[in-house]
Amino acid sequence: MLTSKQRAALRAQANSLDPVFQLGKGEIDQDVQTAVANCLAARELIKLKVLDTSPYTAKEAAALLAEGTGAEVVQVIGSKLVLFLQKQKPEESRFAGLLAGL
């Protein structure tokens, strides 16, 4: 569980990120969750965009993906959402130093 200070630090890091996934009219199925989980394993912090054609709102998509991948929802603003999943080994995490001091 992220604290509000950790969440704020991650939001600041995510500000300059471009969305790596666009969720459209398709369902958020196991394939989408696996792809997001693989991306989270590589990057730890990702931004996604929910298109107008999607049957999900950004909050619904964030909740489904967080539950399916084990990630934390950092923020949902408009049609964009940010997810974070810290690596198992803290020494491999890019954000371990950032989050440890908070």
Order of alpha helices (4+ residues) and beta strands (2+ residues): alpha-beta-alpha-beta-alpha-beta-beta-alpha
